[in-house]
């Protein structure tokens, strides 16, 4: 599975089967790989949410500036 990071050209290719600490149990390795993929997905979603929150803050400041400028005119 390839995962792209937000605002980056970096991609990571995660193995489907991991040999975690020389554990030959394939089902455990798949669960671990799934958990890692899921964590990266959540991390990417949080980065996207942060971008939108930052844009909203900038937009609110812009509206406040326009409003107060209008009052001064």
mmJSON file of the N, C-alpha and C atoms, coordinates in Angstrom:
{"data_MODEL":{"atom_site":{
"group_PDB":["ATOM","ATOM","ATOM","ATOM","ATOM","ATOM","ATOM","ATOM","ATOM","ATOM","ATOM","ATOM","ATOM","ATOM","ATOM","ATOM","ATOM","ATOM","ATOM","ATOM","ATOM","ATOM","ATOM","ATOM","ATOM","ATOM","ATOM","ATOM","ATOM","ATOM","ATOM","ATOM","ATOM","ATOM","ATOM","ATOM","ATOM","ATOM","ATOM","ATOM","ATOM","ATOM","ATOM","ATOM","ATOM","ATOM","ATOM","ATOM","ATOM","ATOM","ATOM","ATOM","ATOM","ATOM","ATOM","ATOM","ATOM","ATOM","ATOM","ATOM","ATOM","ATOM","ATOM","ATOM","ATOM","ATOM","ATOM","ATOM","ATOM","ATOM","ATOM","ATOM","ATOM","ATOM","ATOM","ATOM","ATOM","ATOM","ATOM","ATOM","ATOM","ATOM","ATOM","ATOM","ATOM","ATOM","ATOM","ATOM","ATOM","ATOM","ATOM","ATOM","ATOM","ATOM","ATOM","ATOM","ATOM","ATOM","ATOM","ATOM","ATOM","ATOM","ATOM","ATOM","ATOM","ATOM","ATOM","ATOM","ATOM","ATOM","ATOM","ATOM","ATOM","ATOM","ATOM","ATOM","ATOM","ATOM","ATOM","ATOM","ATOM","ATOM","ATOM","ATOM","ATOM","ATOM","ATOM","ATOM","ATOM","ATOM","ATOM","ATOM","ATOM","ATOM","ATOM","ATOM","ATOM","ATOM","ATOM","ATOM","ATOM","ATOM","ATOM","ATOM","ATOM","ATOM","ATOM","ATOM","ATOM","ATOM","ATOM","ATOM","ATOM","ATOM","ATOM","ATOM","ATOM","ATOM","ATOM","ATOM","ATOM","ATOM","ATOM","ATOM","ATOM","ATOM","ATOM","ATOM","ATOM","ATOM","ATOM","ATOM","ATOM","ATOM","ATOM","ATOM","ATOM","ATOM","ATOM","ATOM","ATOM","ATOM","ATOM","ATOM","ATOM","ATOM","ATOM","ATOM","ATOM","ATOM","ATOM","ATOM","ATOM","ATOM","ATOM","ATOM","ATOM","ATOM","ATOM","ATOM","ATOM","ATOM","ATOM","ATOM","ATOM","ATOM","ATOM","ATOM","ATOM","ATOM","ATOM","ATOM","ATOM","ATOM","ATOM","ATOM","ATOM","ATOM","ATOM"],
"id":[1,2,3,4,5,6,7,8,9,10,11,12,13,14,15,16,17,18,19,20,21,22,23,24,25,26,27,28,29,30,31,32,33,34,35,36,37,38,39,40,41,42,43,44,45,46,47,48,49,50,51,52,53,54,55,56,57,58,59,60,61,62,63,64,65,66,67,68,69,70,71,72,73,74,75,76,77,78,79,80,81,82,83,84,85,86,87,88,89,90,91,92,93,94,95,96,97,98,99,100,101,102,103,104,105,106,107,108,109,110,111,112,113,114,115,116,117,118,119,120,121,122,123,124,125,126,127,128,129,130,131,132,133,134,135,136,137,138,139,140,141,142,143,144,145,146,147,148,149,150,151,152,153,154,155,156,157,158,159,160,161,162,163,164,165,166,167,168,169,170,171,172,173,174,175,176,177,178,179,180,181,182,183,184,185,186,187,188,189,190,191,192,193,194,195,196,197,198,199,200,201,202,203,204,205,206,207,208,209,210,211,212,213,214,215,216,217,218,219],
"type_symbol":["N","C","C","N","C","C","N","C","C","N","C","C","N","C","C","N","C","C","N","C","C","N","C","C","N","C","C","N","C","C","N","C","C","N","C","C","N","C","C","N","C","C","N","C","C","N","C","C","N","C","C","N","C","C","N","C","C","N","C","C","N","C","C","N","C","C","N","C","C","N","C","C","N","C","C","N","C","C","N","C","C","N","C","C","N","C","C","N","C","C","N","C","C","N","C","C","N","C","C","N","C","C","N","C","C","N","C","C","N","C","C","N","C","C","N","C","C","N","C","C","N","C","C","N","C","C","N","C","C","N","C","C","N","C","C","N","C","C","N","C","C","N","C","C","N","C","C","N","C","C","N","C","C","N","C","C","N","C","C","N","C","C","N","C","C","N","C","C","N","C","C","N","C","C","N","C","C","N","C","C","N","C","C","N","C","C","N","C","C","N","C","C","N","C","C","N","C","C","N","C","C","N","C","C","N","C","C","N","C","C","N","C","C","N","C","C","N","C","C"],
"label_atom_id":["N","CA","C","N","CA","C","N","CA","C","N","CA","C","N","CA","C","N","CA","C","N","CA","C","N","CA","C","N","CA","C","N","CA","C","N","CA","C","N","CA","C","N","CA","C","N","CA","C","N","CA","C","N","CA","C","N","CA","C","N","CA","C","N","CA","C","N","CA","C","N","CA","C","N","CA","C","N","CA","C","N","CA","C","N","CA","C","N","CA","C","N","CA","C","N","CA","C","N","CA","C","N","CA","C","N","CA","C","N","CA","C","N","CA","C","N","CA","C","N","CA","C","N","CA","C","N","CA","C","N","CA","C","N","CA","C","N","CA","C","N","CA","C","N","CA","C","N","CA","C","N","CA","C","N","CA","C","N","CA","C","N","CA","C","N","CA","C","N","CA","C","N","CA","C","N","CA","C","N","CA","C","N","CA","C","N","CA","C","N","CA","C","N","CA","C","N","CA","C","N","CA","C","N","CA","C","N","CA","C","N","CA","C","N","CA","C","N","CA","C","N","CA","C","N","CA","C","N","CA","C","N","CA","C","N","CA","C","N","CA","C","N","CA","C","N","CA","C","N","CA","C","N","CA","C"],
"label_alt_id":[null,null,null,null,null,null,null,null,null,null,null,null,null,null,null,null,null,null,null,null,null,null,null,null,null,null,null,null,null,null,null,null,null,null,null,null,null,null,null,null,null,null,null,null,null,null,null,null,null,null,null,null,null,null,null,null,null,null,null,null,null,null,null,null,null,null,null,null,null,null,null,null,null,null,null,null,null,null,null,null,null,null,null,null,null,null,null,null,null,null,null,null,null,null,null,null,null,null,null,null,null,null,null,null,null,null,null,null,null,null,null,null,null,null,null,null,null,null,null,null,null,null,null,null,null,null,null,null,null,null,null,null,null,null,null,null,null,null,null,null,null,null,null,null,null,null,null,null,null,null,null,null,null,null,null,null,null,null,null,null,null,null,null,null,null,null,null,null,null,null,null,null,null,null,null,null,null,null,null,null,null,null,null,null,null,null,null,null,null,null,null,null,null,null,null,null,null,null,null,null,null,null,null,null,null,null,null,null,null,null,null,null,null,null,null,null,null,null,null],
"label_comp_id":["UNK","UNK","UNK","UNK","UNK","UNK","UNK","UNK","UNK","UNK","UNK","UNK","UNK","UNK","UNK","UNK","UNK","UNK","UNK","UNK","UNK","UNK","UNK","UNK","UNK","UNK","UNK","UNK","UNK","UNK","UNK","UNK","UNK","UNK","UNK","UNK","UNK","UNK","UNK","UNK","UNK","UNK","UNK","UNK","UNK","UNK","UNK","UNK","UNK","UNK","UNK","UNK","UNK","UNK","UNK","UNK","UNK","UNK","UNK","UNK","UNK","UNK","UNK","UNK","UNK","UNK","UNK","UNK","UNK","UNK","UNK","UNK","UNK","UNK","UNK","UNK","UNK","UNK","UNK","UNK","UNK","UNK","UNK","UNK","UNK","UNK","UNK","UNK","UNK","UNK","UNK","UNK","UNK","UNK","UNK","UNK","UNK","UNK","UNK","UNK","UNK","UNK","UNK","UNK","UNK","UNK","UNK","UNK","UNK","UNK","UNK","UNK","UNK","UNK","UNK","UNK","UNK","UNK","UNK","UNK","UNK","UNK","UNK","UNK","UNK","UNK","UNK","UNK","UNK","UNK","UNK","UNK","UNK","UNK","UNK","UNK","UNK","UNK","UNK","UNK","UNK","UNK","UNK","UNK","UNK","UNK","UNK","UNK","UNK","UNK","UNK","UNK","UNK","UNK","UNK","UNK","UNK","UNK","UNK","UNK","UNK","UNK","UNK","UNK","UNK","UNK","UNK","UNK","UNK","UNK","UNK","UNK","UNK","UNK","UNK","UNK","UNK","UNK","UNK","UNK","UNK","UNK","UNK","UNK","UNK","UNK","UNK","UNK","UNK","UNK","UNK","UNK","UNK","UNK","UNK","UNK","UNK","UNK","UNK","UNK","UNK","UNK","UNK","UNK","UNK","UNK","UNK","UNK","UNK","UNK","UNK","UNK","UNK","UNK","UNK","UNK","UNK","UNK","UNK"],
"label_asym_id":["A","A","A","A","A","A","A","A","A","A","A","A","A","A","A","A","A","A","A","A","A","A","A","A","A","A","A","A","A","A","A","A","A","A","A","A","A","A","A","A","A","A","A","A","A","A","A","A","A","A","A","A","A","A","A","A","A","A","A","A","A","A","A","A","A","A","A","A","A","A","A","A","A","A","A","A","A","A","A","A","A","A","A","A","A","A","A","A","A","A","A","A","A","A","A","A","A","A","A","A","A","A","A","A","A","A","A","A","A","A","A","A","A","A","A","A","A","A","A","A","A","A","A","A","A","A","A","A","A","A","A","A","A","A","A","A","A","A","A","A","A","A","A","A","A","A","A","A","A","A","A","A","A","A","A","A","A","A","A","A","A","A","A","A","A","A","A","A","A","A","A","A","A","A","A","A","A","A","A","A","A","A","A","A","A","A","A","A","A","A","A","A","A","A","A","A","A","A","A","A","A","A","A","A","A","A","A","A","A","A","A","A","A","A","A","A","A","A","A"],
"label_entity_id":["1","1","1","1","1","1","1","1","1","1","1","1","1","1","1","1","1","1","1","1","1","1","1","1","1","1","1","1","1","1","1","1","1","1","1","1","1","1","1","1","1","1","1","1","1","1","1","1","1","1","1","1","1","1","1","1","1","1","1","1","1","1","1","1","1","1","1","1","1","1","1","1","1","1","1","1","1","1","1","1","1","1","1","1","1","1","1","1","1","1","1","1","1","1","1","1","1","1","1","1","1","1","1","1","1","1","1","1","1","1","1","1","1","1","1","1","1","1","1","1","1","1","1","1","1","1","1","1","1","1","1","1","1","1","1","1","1","1","1","1","1","1","1","1","1","1","1","1","1","1","1","1","1","1","1","1","1","1","1","1","1","1","1","1","1","1","1","1","1","1","1","1","1","1","1","1","1","1","1","1","1","1","1","1","1","1","1","1","1","1","1","1","1","1","1","1","1","1","1","1","1","1","1","1","1","1","1","1","1","1","1","1","1","1","1","1","1","1","1"],
"label_seq_id":[1,1,1,2,2,2,3,3,3,4,4,4,5,5,5,6,6,6,7,7,7,8,8,8,9,9,9,10,10,10,11,11,11,12,12,12,13,13,13,14,14,14,15,15,15,16,16,16,17,17,17,18,18,18,19,19,19,20,20,20,21,21,21,22,22,22,23,23,23,24,24,24,25,25,25,26,26,26,27,27,27,28,28,28,29,29,29,30,30,30,31,31,31,32,32,32,33,33,33,34,34,34,35,35,35,36,36,36,37,37,37,38,38,38,39,39,39,40,40,40,41,41,41,42,42,42,43,43,43,44,44,44,45,45,45,46,46,46,47,47,47,48,48,48,49,49,49,50,50,50,51,51,51,52,52,52,53,53,53,54,54,54,55,55,55,56,56,56,57,57,57,58,58,58,59,59,59,60,60,60,61,61,61,62,62,62,63,63,63,64,64,64,65,65,65,66,66,66,67,67,67,68,68,68,69,69,69,70,70,70,71,71,71,72,72,72,73,73,73],
"pdbx_PDB_ins_code":[null,null,null,null,null,null,null,null,null,null,null,null,null,null,null,null,null,null,null,null,null,null,null,null,null,null,null,null,null,null,null,null,null,null,null,null,null,null,null,null,null,null,null,null,null,null,null,null,null,null,null,null,null,null,null,null,null,null,null,null,null,null,null,null,null,null,null,null,null,null,null,null,null,null,null,null,null,null,null,null,null,null,null,null,null,null,null,null,null,null,null,null,null,null,null,null,null,null,null,null,null,null,null,null,null,null,null,null,null,null,null,null,null,null,null,null,null,null,null,null,null,null,null,null,null,null,null,null,null,null,null,null,null,null,null,null,null,null,null,null,null,null,null,null,null,null,null,null,null,null,null,null,null,null,null,null,null,null,null,null,null,null,null,null,null,null,null,null,null,null,null,null,null,null,null,null,null,null,null,null,null,null,null,null,null,null,null,null,null,null,null,null,null,null,null,null,null,null,null,null,null,null,null,null,null,null,null,null,null,null,null,null,null,null,null,null,null,null,null],
"Cartn_x":[0.841,0.0,0.886,0.616,1.359,0.548,1.205,0.547,1.27,0.516,1.089,0.855,1.841,1.714,1.212,0.477,-0.055,1.097,0.997,2.003,3.411,3.509,4.819,4.821,5.967,6.116,6.555,6.683,7.18,6.061,6.35,5.413,6.125,5.341,5.882,5.202,5.969,5.422,5.526,4.379,4.362,4.183,4.94,4.805,3.501,2.951,1.72,2.027,3.136,3.514,4.79,4.724,5.892,6.424,7.736,8.342,8.699,7.692,7.875,8.59,9.782,10.605,10.763,10.998,11.172,9.968,8.801,7.57,7.095,7.023,6.641,5.127,4.38,2.925,2.441,2.038,1.658,0.422,-0.555,-1.773,-1.449,-0.53,-0.115,0.567,1.403,2.111,1.124,0.09,-0.912,-1.684,-2.028,-2.732,-1.867,-0.593,0.325,0.43,0.51,0.592,-0.681,-1.83,-3.105,-3.166,-2.724,-2.735,-1.83,-0.695,0.237,-0.385,-1.011,-1.698,-2.805,-3.581,-4.691,-4.179,-3.091,-2.504,-2.06,-1.406,-0.966,-2.155,-3.24,-4.453,-5.027,-5.136,-5.658,-4.744,-3.441,-2.486,-2.657,-2.856,-3.054,-4.358,-5.425,-6.709,-6.597,-5.843,-5.648,-4.871,-3.893,-3.143,-4.055,-4.93,-5.88,-6.82,-7.329,-8.223,-7.517,-6.259,-5.498,-5.359,-5.162,-5.058,-6.356,-7.509,-8.787,-9.028,-8.643,-8.806,-7.937,-6.712,-5.824,-6.399,-6.981,-7.594,-8.791,-9.58,-10.736,-10.288,-9.235,-8.72,-8.267,-7.574,-7.122,-8.314,-9.345,-10.541,-11.267,-11.348,-11.993,-11.251,-9.937,-9.149,-9.393,-9.446,-9.697,-11.061,-12.084,-13.418,-13.423,-12.716,-12.651,-11.98,-10.916,-10.207,-11.12,-11.828,-12.741,-13.859,-14.392,-15.484,-15.029,-13.891,-13.415,-12.957,-12.43,-12.063,-13.31,-14.378,-15.651,-16.187,-16.028,-16.491,-15.701,-14.437,-13.593,-13.868,-14.394,-14.629,-15.889],
"Cartn_y":[-1.172,0.0,1.235,2.171,3.425,4.513,5.296,6.383,7.669,8.674,9.981,10.891,11.688,12.643,13.974,14.709,16.008,16.991,17.829,18.859,18.283,17.128,16.515,15.603,15.46,14.516,13.152,13.036,11.81,10.766,9.565,8.455,7.323,6.539,5.407,4.149,3.142,1.861,0.935,0.529,-0.319,-1.781,-2.668,-4.09,-4.662,-5.608,-6.259,-7.187,-7.864,-8.787,-8.283,-8.05,-7.602,-8.746,-8.82,-9.791,-9.037,-8.722,-7.893,-8.697,-8.225,-8.871,-10.368,-10.716,-12.108,-12.978,-12.367,-13.111,-13.66,-14.972,-15.596,-15.724,-15.24,-15.299,-14.253,-14.715,-13.813,-12.997,-13.585,-12.844,-11.667,-11.873,-10.769,-9.681,-10.097,-9.134,-8.322,-8.973,-8.257,-7.276,-7.688,-6.784,-5.571,-5.802,-4.709,-3.763,-4.334,-3.527,-2.712,-3.331,-2.619,-1.466,-1.706,-0.657,0.5,0.18,1.218,2.036,1.347,2.039,2.935,2.42,3.178,4.413,4.267,5.402,6.48,6.079,7.05,7.74,6.998,7.585,8.647,8.325,9.279,10.499,10.279,11.383,12.324,11.761,12.572,13.353,12.71,13.404,14.571,14.397,15.484,16.644,16.337,17.395,18.183,17.478,18.145,19.034,18.525,19.316,20.563,20.435,21.583,22.65,22.246,23.202,23.996,23.3,23.989,24.926,24.53,25.393,26.64,26.467,27.617,28.579,28.029,28.883,29.639,28.971,29.628,30.785,30.582,31.652,32.851,32.599,33.689,34.437,33.686,34.294,35.148,34.688,35.464,36.769,36.734,37.954,38.921,38.404,39.249,39.923,39.177,39.76,40.838,40.605,41.6,42.876,42.739,43.909,44.694,43.991,44.67,45.37,44.728,45.309,46.582,46.528,47.699,48.806,48.433,49.431,50.145,49.405,49.98,50.959,50.659,51.556,52.862,52.79,53.982,54.928,54.395,55.221,56.037],
"Cartn_z":[0.0,0.0,0.0,-0.862,-0.904,-0.222,0.604,1.321,0.992,0.543,0.252,1.433,1.743,2.831,2.286,3.1,2.708,2.532,1.504,1.222,1.091,0.472,0.34,-0.875,-1.469,-2.572,-2.06,-0.738,-0.127,-0.072,-0.506,-0.357,0.359,1.044,1.78,1.285,1.061,0.674,1.873,2.383,3.571,3.175,3.766,3.435,3.967,3.22,3.661,4.827,4.762,5.832,6.493,7.782,8.532,9.374,9.475,10.362,11.636,12.448,13.64,14.711,15.05,16.08,15.824,14.564,14.131,14.455,14.51,14.748,13.407,13.303,12.042,11.902,12.885,12.814,11.814,10.637,9.549,9.919,10.608,10.941,11.857,12.808,13.683,12.865,11.916,11.078,10.242,9.708,8.915,9.79,11.022,11.934,12.248,12.462,12.762,11.568,10.372,9.16,8.977,9.229,9.116,10.114,11.339,12.365,11.949,11.371,10.919,9.782,8.819,7.726,8.26,9.214,9.781,10.516,11.267,11.969,10.98,9.892,8.888,8.225,8.007,7.432,8.371,9.666,10.651,10.729,10.726,10.79,9.595,8.408,7.211,7.295,7.798,7.943,8.916,9.993,10.953,10.335,9.495,8.816,7.877,7.166,6.273,7.08,8.202,9.054,9.57,9.937,10.442,9.364,8.131,7.029,6.902,6.98,6.871,8.048,9.242,10.415,10.273,9.803,9.603,8.567,7.492,6.476,7.042,7.887,8.496,9.39,10.158,11.025,10.195,9.093,8.226,7.638,7.249,6.676,7.716,8.962,10.023,10.272,10.281,10.478,9.323,8.115,6.951,7.057,7.48,7.648,8.724,9.824,10.891,10.4,9.652,9.125,8.192,7.301,6.376,7.139,8.169,8.946,9.647,10.329,11.055,10.106,8.95,7.95,7.455,7.271,6.829,7.875,9.149,10.209,10.234,9.876,9.904,8.738,7.667,6.462,6.605],
"occupancy":[1.0,1.0,1.0,1.0,1.0,1.0,1.0,1.0,1.0,1.0,1.0,1.0,1.0,1.0,1.0,1.0,1.0,1.0,1.0,1.0,1.0,1.0,1.0,1.0,1.0,1.0,1.0,1.0,1.0,1.0,1.0,1.0,1.0,1.0,1.0,1.0,1.0,1.0,1.0,1.0,1.0,1.0,1.0,1.0,1.0,1.0,1.0,1.0,1.0,1.0,1.0,1.0,1.0,1.0,1.0,1.0,1.0,1.0,1.0,1.0,1.0,1.0,1.0,1.0,1.0,1.0,1.0,1.0,1.0,1.0,1.0,1.0,1.0,1.0,1.0,1.0,1.0,1.0,1.0,1.0,1.0,1.0,1.0,1.0,1.0,1.0,1.0,1.0,1.0,1.0,1.0,1.0,1.0,1.0,1.0,1.0,1.0,1.0,1.0,1.0,1.0,1.0,1.0,1.0,1.0,1.0,1.0,1.0,1.0,1.0,1.0,1.0,1.0,1.0,1.0,1.0,1.0,1.0,1.0,1.0,1.0,1.0,1.0,1.0,1.0,1.0,1.0,1.0,1.0,1.0,1.0,1.0,1.0,1.0,1.0,1.0,1.0,1.0,1.0,1.0,1.0,1.0,1.0,1.0,1.0,1.0,1.0,1.0,1.0,1.0,1.0,1.0,1.0,1.0,1.0,1.0,1.0,1.0,1.0,1.0,1.0,1.0,1.0,1.0,1.0,1.0,1.0,1.0,1.0,1.0,1.0,1.0,1.0,1.0,1.0,1.0,1.0,1.0,1.0,1.0,1.0,1.0,1.0,1.0,1.0,1.0,1.0,1.0,1.0,1.0,1.0,1.0,1.0,1.0,1.0,1.0,1.0,1.0,1.0,1.0,1.0,1.0,1.0,1.0,1.0,1.0,1.0,1.0,1.0,1.0,1.0,1.0,1.0,1.0,1.0,1.0,1.0,1.0,1.0],
"B_iso_or_equiv":[0.0,0.0,0.0,0.0,0.0,0.0,0.0,0.0,0.0,0.0,0.0,0.0,0.0,0.0,0.0,0.0,0.0,0.0,0.0,0.0,0.0,0.0,0.0,0.0,0.0,0.0,0.0,0.0,0.0,0.0,0.0,0.0,0.0,0.0,0.0,0.0,0.0,0.0,0.0,0.0,0.0,0.0,0.0,0.0,0.0,0.0,0.0,0.0,0.0,0.0,0.0,0.0,0.0,0.0,0.0,0.0,0.0,0.0,0.0,0.0,0.0,0.0,0.0,0.0,0.0,0.0,0.0,0.0,0.0,0.0,0.0,0.0,0.0,0.0,0.0,0.0,0.0,0.0,0.0,0.0,0.0,0.0,0.0,0.0,0.0,0.0,0.0,0.0,0.0,0.0,0.0,0.0,0.0,0.0,0.0,0.0,0.0,0.0,0.0,0.0,0.0,0.0,0.0,0.0,0.0,0.0,0.0,0.0,0.0,0.0,0.0,0.0,0.0,0.0,0.0,0.0,0.0,0.0,0.0,0.0,0.0,0.0,0.0,0.0,0.0,0.0,0.0,0.0,0.0,0.0,0.0,0.0,0.0,0.0,0.0,0.0,0.0,0.0,0.0,0.0,0.0,0.0,0.0,0.0,0.0,0.0,0.0,0.0,0.0,0.0,0.0,0.0,0.0,0.0,0.0,0.0,0.0,0.0,0.0,0.0,0.0,0.0,0.0,0.0,0.0,0.0,0.0,0.0,0.0,0.0,0.0,0.0,0.0,0.0,0.0,0.0,0.0,0.0,0.0,0.0,0.0,0.0,0.0,0.0,0.0,0.0,0.0,0.0,0.0,0.0,0.0,0.0,0.0,0.0,0.0,0.0,0.0,0.0,0.0,0.0,0.0,0.0,0.0,0.0,0.0,0.0,0.0,0.0,0.0,0.0,0.0,0.0,0.0,0.0,0.0,0.0,0.0,0.0,0.0],
"pdbx_formal_charge":[null,null,null,null,null,null,null,null,null,null,null,null,null,null,null,null,null,null,null,null,null,null,null,null,null,null,null,null,null,null,null,null,null,null,null,null,null,null,null,null,null,null,null,null,null,null,null,null,null,null,null,null,null,null,null,null,null,null,null,null,null,null,null,null,null,null,null,null,null,null,null,null,null,null,null,null,null,null,null,null,null,null,null,null,null,null,null,null,null,null,null,null,null,null,null,null,null,null,null,null,null,null,null,null,null,null,null,null,null,null,null,null,null,null,null,null,null,null,null,null,null,null,null,null,null,null,null,null,null,null,null,null,null,null,null,null,null,null,null,null,null,null,null,null,null,null,null,null,null,null,null,null,null,null,null,null,null,null,null,null,null,null,null,null,null,null,null,null,null,null,null,null,null,null,null,null,null,null,null,null,null,null,null,null,null,null,null,null,null,null,null,null,null,null,null,null,null,null,null,null,null,null,null,null,null,null,null,null,null,null,null,null,null,null,null,null,null,null,null],
"auth_seq_id":[1,1,1,2,2,2,3,3,3,4,4,4,5,5,5,6,6,6,7,7,7,8,8,8,9,9,9,10,10,10,11,11,11,12,12,12,13,13,13,14,14,14,15,15,15,16,16,16,17,17,17,18,18,18,19,19,19,20,20,20,21,21,21,22,22,22,23,23,23,24,24,24,25,25,25,26,26,26,27,27,27,28,28,28,29,29,29,30,30,30,31,31,31,32,32,32,33,33,33,34,34,34,35,35,35,36,36,36,37,37,37,38,38,38,39,39,39,40,40,40,41,41,41,42,42,42,43,43,43,44,44,44,45,45,45,46,46,46,47,47,47,48,48,48,49,49,49,50,50,50,51,51,51,52,52,52,53,53,53,54,54,54,55,55,55,56,56,56,57,57,57,58,58,58,59,59,59,60,60,60,61,61,61,62,62,62,63,63,63,64,64,64,65,65,65,66,66,66,67,67,67,68,68,68,69,69,69,70,70,70,71,71,71,72,72,72,73,73,73],
"auth_comp_id":["UNK","UNK","UNK","UNK","UNK","UNK","UNK","UNK","UNK","UNK","UNK","UNK","UNK","UNK","UNK","UNK","UNK","UNK","UNK","UNK","UNK","UNK","UNK","UNK","UNK","UNK","UNK","UNK","UNK","UNK","UNK","UNK","UNK","UNK","UNK","UNK","UNK","UNK","UNK","UNK","UNK","UNK","UNK","UNK","UNK","UNK","UNK","UNK","UNK","UNK","UNK","UNK","UNK","UNK","UNK","UNK","UNK","UNK","UNK","UNK","UNK","UNK","UNK","UNK","UNK","UNK","UNK","UNK","UNK","UNK","UNK","UNK","UNK","UNK","UNK","UNK","UNK","UNK","UNK","UNK","UNK","UNK","UNK","UNK","UNK","UNK","UNK","UNK","UNK","UNK","UNK","UNK","UNK","UNK","UNK","UNK","UNK","UNK","UNK","UNK","UNK","UNK","UNK","UNK","UNK","UNK","UNK","UNK","UNK","UNK","UNK","UNK","UNK","UNK","UNK","UNK","UNK","UNK","UNK","UNK","UNK","UNK","UNK","UNK","UNK","UNK","UNK","UNK","UNK","UNK","UNK","UNK","UNK","UNK","UNK","UNK","UNK","UNK","UNK","UNK","UNK","UNK","UNK","UNK","UNK","UNK","UNK","UNK","UNK","UNK","UNK","UNK","UNK","UNK","UNK","UNK","UNK","UNK","UNK","UNK","UNK","UNK","UNK","UNK","UNK","UNK","UNK","UNK","UNK","UNK","UNK","UNK","UNK","UNK","UNK","UNK","UNK","UNK","UNK","UNK","UNK","UNK","UNK","UNK","UNK","UNK","UNK","UNK","UNK","UNK","UNK","UNK","UNK","UNK","UNK","UNK","UNK","UNK","UNK","UNK","UNK","UNK","UNK","UNK","UNK","UNK","UNK","UNK","UNK","UNK","UNK","UNK","UNK","UNK","UNK","UNK","UNK","UNK","UNK"],
"auth_asym_id":["A","A","A","A","A","A","A","A","A","A","A","A","A","A","A","A","A","A","A","A","A","A","A","A","A","A","A","A","A","A","A","A","A","A","A","A","A","A","A","A","A","A","A","A","A","A","A","A","A","A","A","A","A","A","A","A","A","A","A","A","A","A","A","A","A","A","A","A","A","A","A","A","A","A","A","A","A","A","A","A","A","A","A","A","A","A","A","A","A","A","A","A","A","A","A","A","A","A","A","A","A","A","A","A","A","A","A","A","A","A","A","A","A","A","A","A","A","A","A","A","A","A","A","A","A","A","A","A","A","A","A","A","A","A","A","A","A","A","A","A","A","A","A","A","A","A","A","A","A","A","A","A","A","A","A","A","A","A","A","A","A","A","A","A","A","A","A","A","A","A","A","A","A","A","A","A","A","A","A","A","A","A","A","A","A","A","A","A","A","A","A","A","A","A","A","A","A","A","A","A","A","A","A","A","A","A","A","A","A","A","A","A","A","A","A","A","A","A","A"],
"auth_atom_id":["N","CA","C","N","CA","C","N","CA","C","N","CA","C","N","CA","C","N","CA","C","N","CA","C","N","CA","C","N","CA","C","N","CA","C","N","CA","C","N","CA","C","N","CA","C","N","CA","C","N","CA","C","N","CA","C","N","CA","C","N","CA","C","N","CA","C","N","CA","C","N","CA","C","N","CA","C","N","CA","C","N","CA","C","N","CA","C","N","CA","C","N","CA","C","N","CA","C","N","CA","C","N","CA","C","N","CA","C","N","CA","C","N","CA","C","N","CA","C","N","CA","C","N","CA","C","N","CA","C","N","CA","C","N","CA","C","N","CA","C","N","CA","C","N","CA","C","N","CA","C","N","CA","C","N","CA","C","N","CA","C","N","CA","C","N","CA","C","N","CA","C","N","CA","C","N","CA","C","N","CA","C","N","CA","C","N","CA","C","N","CA","C","N","CA","C","N","CA","C","N","CA","C","N","CA","C","N","CA","C","N","CA","C","N","CA","C","N","CA","C","N","CA","C","N","CA","C","N","CA","C","N","CA","C","N","CA","C","N","CA","C","N","CA","C","N","CA","C","N","CA","C","N","CA","C"],
"pdbx_PDB_model_num":[1,1,1,1,1,1,1,1,1,1,1,1,1,1,1,1,1,1,1,1,1,1,1,1,1,1,1,1,1,1,1,1,1,1,1,1,1,1,1,1,1,1,1,1,1,1,1,1,1,1,1,1,1,1,1,1,1,1,1,1,1,1,1,1,1,1,1,1,1,1,1,1,1,1,1,1,1,1,1,1,1,1,1,1,1,1,1,1,1,1,1,1,1,1,1,1,1,1,1,1,1,1,1,1,1,1,1,1,1,1,1,1,1,1,1,1,1,1,1,1,1,1,1,1,1,1,1,1,1,1,1,1,1,1,1,1,1,1,1,1,1,1,1,1,1,1,1,1,1,1,1,1,1,1,1,1,1,1,1,1,1,1,1,1,1,1,1,1,1,1,1,1,1,1,1,1,1,1,1,1,1,1,1,1,1,1,1,1,1,1,1,1,1,1,1,1,1,1,1,1,1,1,1,1,1,1,1,1,1,1,1,1,1,1,1,1,1,1,1]
}}}
